[in-house]
Amino acid sequence: MKTRFIMCSILFLVVFSGCKNDKPLETLPVVTPPVVETFNVTLDVLVKKDDNFSLYYTTDGSIDFTKIEPIWIDVKGSELNQKITYNLPENIIPTQLRLDFGLNKDQEDIILNSVTMEYKGKSRIIAIPELVDFFRADESKCTFDFKTGIIVSKIVKGEKSHPSLYPHEANLKPEIEKLIQ
């Protein structure tokens, strides 16, 4: 019995301590994730009902938003502010941005607190009331109160419109250019 105990103890020690090959922490290689070179746009919004938002963009300086497919994101309604992030395709730098705030006809007023543009670790936050310098309401579809960030859909021919904000081209493009330098 004593021999069995000694043999088990020796086996235990060999298994759990015999193959240790510790290296000092300083000698381990540092692995850094690659820098993703995508241009991202994040909205800080209050959206009370589920919806689908889209980001339109151009790359030629125009505001012809029909040339490139928009980026769509499903949005879950919430009583709290939330961040919605659009990731543009890699190596695409926009020159203009259009923000579309949904298709849900039952959507309540939306509050846009800020728009953050990010590229290669640099970011530019545009918050209320400064949003008015860079974005304007599509007046045929909505109103935008730049002091409060409230976007209200207009009723046209008995139907609620899909609100959207267009860029102030002369202001937004230079701001994007500063960010990518």
N, C-alpha and C positions, 0 to 999 in steps of 0.2 A: 504494500500500500504506500509506504514511504517512497519507494522507487518510482511508482507511478506519479506521485505528487511532484517529485523532483523533475521527472521527464516532462511533465506538462508545463511546469514552470519554465524550464529551459526553452521548450518549444514556443511558449508565449513570448518570452523575451526576444527570441530570434525573429519571430514574425513581426512584432511591433516595434523593434528598435534596430534591426539589422540593416535595413535598406534606406536609412535616412541619408539624403543628399541635399542638405540645406545650403542655399546660397545666400550671401548677405543681400539685403534689400537693395543696396546701392549698385550691385552688379546686374540686377535684372533690367532688361530693356524697357524703356518708357514707350508705351504705345499711345499715340494720339490719333483720334479719329480724323479722317480726312475732312477738310473744310468743304462743305457743300456749297456750291456756287449757284444756288437758286435765289431768285428774288421772291420775297414773301411779303404778303400784305395781310395784316391782322386788324380786324374790326373789334372794337370793344362796344358791344351793343346790349340793349335790353329788348328782347323779343319774347312776347308772352305766349305765342302759339307756334306749334310746329310749322315749318316753312322750308322753302328752298331759295337760297340766295345765290347770286352769281357775280363774278368779277369779269368784266370785259376789259381788254387792254389792246393797245396798238403798239407797234414797234417802229412805225414810220413817221411819228410826229403828228399824224392826223388824228381826227376824232371819228373816223369811219370805223365803227366797232363791228362792222359786218364781215370783215376780212378774216378774223381769227375766232375760233370757237371759244365761248366763255368757259370759265371754270365754275362748276356748280358745286354747292355744298348743302347737304341736308342740315337743317337747324332744328334743334329741339327747343320747344318753348320753355320758358323759365320766368320766375318772378325775380330772378337775380341777373345781374350783368353777366355776360359771357364773352369769351374771345373766340372769334371765328377766323381761322387762318387759311389763306389761299397760298399754295405753293406753285409758282409759275414753273414751266418746264425749264430744265437745266440749260444754262447759257442763253436764256431769253431775258432781255432787259426791256421793260416797257417804257414807252415815252408818254403815254396817257393812260388813265384808269377811269373806268365807269363802274359805279357800285349799284347793283340792282337788289332791291330788298324784298323779294319774294313774290310768290304766286298765290298765296292763301288769301282768298277773298274775305275771310273772317278775321284776318290779322288785325290786331289793335295797333295803335300808334307805336312806332318804333323809335327808340332813343339811341342815337349814335353818339357815343362819348368821345371816341378817338379812332384814328386810322394810323397804324404803324407800318412803315415800310422798312424792310430789312434786306441787307445784301452784304455778304462776306463779313459778318460780325459788326457791321455798322448799322445804325437804325435812326429813323427820323419819326418822332411821334407828332402827329398833328391832332390836337384836341380842341374841344369847344372852348372858346369862341373862334379860334384860329381856323377852324374847318372852312368857314365861309371864304377865306382867301384862296382855297384850293379846290373846293367843290361847290356846285350850284345845283339846285333842284331842277329836275325836268318839270317845268312849270305846267305842262299839259297833264301831268300825272300826279304831282304831289307838291306839298309845301315843305320847307325846311327852315326851322327856327334855329339859327346858328348860336343863339345865346343859351338855349336849353338842349339842343341836339334832337328835338322832336321832329320826326318825319311823319307827315299826315298824308295818307292817300286821298286823292280827289275822287269824287263820284262823277263819272262821265256817262251820260245816257243811262242812268240808273245802275251802273256797275262800278264797283270799286277798282281803281287803276292800280297797276303795279308800280310802286314808287322807285325812282332811281335818281342818283346824283351823278352829274356830268362834271368833268374837270373844268377848271379855269385854266385853259391851255397855257397861257402865258406865264402862269405861276407854278403849275404842277410839274411841267417838264424840267425847268431848271432845278427844282427841288430834288427830282429823281437823279438828275445828272450830278448834283453835289454828292449824293449818297453813293454813287458807283465809282467815284474818283478815288 
